[in-house]
Amino acid sequence: MLDTIEASPLTTIALTTGLALGGGLELALACDYRVGTRRTSLRFPETGIGIYPGLGGSQRPARIMGRPSARWAVLAGNMMDASTAHALGLLTHLVPLSEVDATVASIASAGKPEAKYPGQPSDADHPVAAFAATFYADDHVAALLSGQCPEGQDPEDKQVARQMKFLSRVAPVGLKMASDLIDATEGTSLAAGLQMELDGLESIFSTQDALEGLSALIEGRRASYTGA
């Protein structure tokens, strides 16, 4: 269904006026435009429950806002408020609720975007985008996956400590697979990347971490991952 939305000759618009998580966010990202209001919040929670976002959640964010920002959003599962989501590019329009109808009408009349996947944040100077560009840089990935603070980063810094804490609580297998899929966006087509996501789903859902993560979610407790 998401591929059909992506390939539609019609202009597609996702309106997110509240919380969009996981699959709902992946659905929105398949659309040409994403309109939000001040109450919009976005998040990829998958690595925290033992899996990875397998419906475009590793592919479209990286192609929209670049790999470092995608790692910030997907690997650590950071919550994004409306302002942050707009600065990163996951929201294409951020408007008051009273202007939603007029904005949607204007977008619809303008047609499809010239460049849906710019590969960089809309506002590279936004604090989150700037932090992600350094902390989640390509040459820091190996350290992060091994649970180490990257060289040159201050582990006492509040932002750094927060990310290290988040990463320590996610499933190691899901984290590695999500990271590899984000890395794969360099040099592969969107179609190929989406197929890679699908190809890995059986493997990730067969892990003990996935069972533990989903069980913990249902039981309302913190998961305890083993990396198996």
C-alpha positions as CSV (number, residue, x, y, z in Angstrom):
1,M,0.0,0.0,0.0
2,L,2.8,2.5,0.9
3,D,4.5,1.8,-2.5
4,T,1.2,2.6,-4.2
5,I,0.9,5.9,-2.3
6,E,4.5,6.7,-3.2
7,A,4.0,6.0,-6.9
8,S,0.6,7.7,-7.2
9,P,0.3,10.3,-9.9
10,L,-1.9,12.3,-7.6
11,T,-0.6,14.7,-5.0
12,T,-0.6,12.9,-1.6
13,I,-0.8,14.7,1.7
14,A,-0.6,13.4,5.2
15,L,-2.2,15.5,8.0
16,T,-0.8,14.8,11.4
17,T,-2.4,16.9,14.1
18,G,-1.4,14.6,17.1
19,L,0.9,11.6,17.7
20,A,2.2,9.5,14.8
21,L,4.2,6.5,15.8
22,G,5.9,3.7,13.9
23,G,3.7,2.5,11.1
24,G,1.6,5.6,11.2
25,L,4.7,7.7,10.7
26,E,5.9,5.4,7.9
27,L,2.6,5.9,6.2
28,A,2.9,9.7,6.4
29,L,6.4,9.6,5.0
30,A,5.2,7.8,1.9
31,C,3.1,10.9,1.0
32,D,4.4,13.8,-1.0
33,Y,3.7,16.3,1.8
34,R,3.3,16.0,5.6
35,V,1.3,18.8,7.3
36,G,1.5,19.2,11.1
37,T,0.4,21.6,13.8
38,R,1.9,22.6,17.1
39,R,0.4,19.4,18.7
40,T,2.1,17.1,16.3
41,S,4.6,14.6,17.7
42,L,6.5,11.9,15.8
43,R,8.5,8.9,16.9
44,F,10.0,5.6,15.8
45,P,9.8,3.3,18.8
46,E,10.7,0.1,17.1
47,T,14.3,-0.5,18.4
48,G,13.0,-0.1,21.9
49,I,10.7,-3.1,21.4
50,G,13.2,-5.3,19.8
51,I,12.6,-4.7,16.1
52,Y,13.2,-2.1,13.4
53,P,10.9,0.1,11.3
54,G,10.3,-2.2,8.3
55,L,7.8,-0.2,6.2
56,G,10.1,2.5,5.0
57,G,11.2,3.8,8.4
58,S,14.9,3.2,7.8
59,Q,14.8,4.3,4.2
60,R,12.6,7.4,3.8
61,P,13.9,9.4,6.8
62,A,17.5,9.0,5.7
63,R,16.7,10.1,2.2
64,I,14.6,13.0,3.5
65,M,16.9,14.4,6.2
66,G,20.2,12.6,5.8
67,R,21.7,9.6,7.6
68,P,22.9,11.4,10.8
69,S,19.4,12.8,11.6
70,A,17.8,9.5,10.6
71,R,20.0,7.7,13.2
72,W,19.0,10.2,15.8
73,A,15.3,9.5,15.1
74,V,15.4,5.8,14.3
75,L,18.2,4.2,16.3
76,A,17.6,6.0,19.6
77,G,13.8,6.4,19.1
78,N,13.9,10.1,20.0
79,M,10.5,11.8,20.3
80,M,10.1,14.7,17.9
81,D,7.9,17.7,18.6
82,A,6.4,19.6,15.8
83,S,9.2,22.2,15.5
84,T,11.9,19.6,15.5
85,A,10.1,17.4,12.9
86,H,9.7,20.4,10.7
87,A,13.3,21.5,11.0
88,L,14.4,17.9,10.1
89,G,12.1,17.8,7.1
90,L,9.7,15.0,8.3
91,L,7.0,17.7,8.3
92,T,7.0,19.7,5.1
93,H,4.5,22.2,6.5
94,L,3.9,23.4,10.1
95,V,0.9,25.6,10.4
96,P,-1.7,26.7,13.0
97,L,-4.7,24.4,13.2
98,S,-6.9,27.2,11.8
99,E,-4.8,27.3,8.6
100,V,-4.8,23.5,7.9
101,D,-7.6,23.5,5.3
102,A,-6.2,26.4,3.4
103,T,-2.7,24.9,3.5
104,V,-3.9,21.5,2.2
105,A,-5.8,23.2,-0.6
106,S,-2.7,25.3,-1.6
107,I,-0.5,22.2,-1.6
108,A,-3.0,20.2,-3.6
109,S,-3.1,22.9,-6.3
110,A,0.7,23.2,-6.4
111,G,1.2,19.5,-7.4
112,K,3.9,17.0,-6.5
113,P,7.2,18.3,-5.0
114,E,10.2,18.7,-7.2
115,A,12.5,17.0,-4.7
116,K,10.9,14.8,-2.1
117,Y,14.2,13.4,-0.9
118,P,16.7,16.2,-0.4
119,G,18.9,14.1,1.8
120,Q,19.5,16.9,4.4
121,P,17.5,18.6,7.2
122,S,15.3,21.5,6.2
123,D,17.1,23.6,8.8
124,A,20.6,22.3,9.3
125,D,21.2,24.9,12.0
126,H,18.4,23.6,14.2
127,P,19.9,22.3,17.5
128,V,18.8,18.7,16.9
129,A,20.0,18.7,13.3
130,A,23.4,20.2,14.3
131,F,23.9,17.8,17.2
132,A,22.9,14.8,15.0
133,A,25.4,15.8,12.3
134,T,28.3,15.4,14.7
135,F,27.2,12.8,17.3
136,Y,25.6,10.4,14.7
137,A,28.1,11.0,12.0
138,D,29.1,8.1,9.8
139,D,32.5,7.6,11.5
140,H,30.8,7.4,15.0
141,V,28.4,4.5,14.1
142,A,30.8,1.7,15.1
143,A,31.4,3.2,18.5
144,L,27.7,3.8,19.1
145,L,26.8,0.2,18.2
146,S,29.4,-1.1,20.6
147,G,28.0,1.0,23.4
148,Q,30.9,3.5,23.5
149,C,30.8,7.2,23.5
150,P,32.3,8.4,20.2
151,E,35.8,10.0,20.3
152,G,35.6,13.7,20.7
153,Q,32.1,13.6,22.4
154,D,31.8,14.6,26.0
155,P,30.0,11.8,27.9
156,E,29.1,14.4,30.6
157,D,27.3,16.6,28.1
158,K,23.5,16.3,28.7
159,Q,22.6,15.7,25.1
160,V,25.4,13.1,24.7
161,A,24.5,11.3,28.0
162,R,20.8,11.3,27.0
163,Q,21.6,9.6,23.7
164,M,23.9,7.0,25.2
165,K,21.2,6.2,27.8
166,F,18.6,5.8,25.0
167,L,20.9,3.6,23.0
168,S,21.7,1.4,26.0
169,R,18.0,0.5,26.4
170,V,17.3,-0.6,22.9
171,A,17.6,-4.1,21.4
172,P,21.2,-4.7,20.1
173,V,20.0,-6.8,17.1
174,G,17.4,-4.3,16.1
175,L,19.8,-1.5,16.6
176,K,22.4,-3.1,14.3
177,M,19.9,-4.0,11.6
178,A,18.3,-0.6,11.6
179,S,21.8,1.0,11.4
180,D,22.8,-1.2,8.5
181,L,19.6,-0.3,6.7
182,I,20.2,3.4,7.2
183,D,23.8,3.0,5.9
184,A,22.4,1.2,2.8
185,T,20.6,4.3,1.7
186,E,23.9,5.5,0.3
187,G,24.3,4.0,-3.1
188,T,21.0,2.2,-3.3
189,S,17.6,3.1,-4.8
190,L,14.6,3.6,-2.6
191,A,13.0,0.5,-4.1
192,A,16.1,-1.6,-3.3
193,G,16.3,-0.2,0.2
194,L,12.6,-1.0,0.9
195,Q,13.2,-4.5,-0.4
196,M,16.1,-4.9,2.0
197,E,13.8,-3.9,4.9
198,L,11.2,-6.5,3.9
199,D,13.9,-9.2,3.5
200,G,15.0,-8.7,7.0
201,L,11.7,-8.8,8.8
202,E,11.5,-12.6,9.2
203,S,14.9,-12.6,10.7
204,I,14.3,-9.8,13.2
205,F,10.9,-11.1,14.3
206,S,12.6,-14.5,14.9
207,T,15.0,-13.1,17.6
208,Q,14.7,-13.5,21.3
209,D,15.0,-9.7,21.6
210,A,11.9,-9.2,19.5
211,L,9.9,-11.7,21.6
212,E,11.2,-10.0,24.8
213,G,10.5,-6.5,23.5
214,L,7.0,-7.2,22.4
215,S,6.2,-9.2,25.6
216,A,7.5,-6.3,27.7
217,L,5.3,-3.9,25.8
218,I,2.2,-6.0,26.4
219,E,3.1,-6.6,30.0
220,G,3.9,-2.9,30.7
221,R,7.5,-3.5,31.9
222,R,11.0,-2.5,30.7
223,A,12.5,-5.0,28.4
224,S,15.8,-6.9,29.2
225,Y,17.7,-7.6,26.0
226,T,20.4,-10.1,25.5
227,G,21.3,-9.4,21.8
228,A,20.0,-12.8,20.7
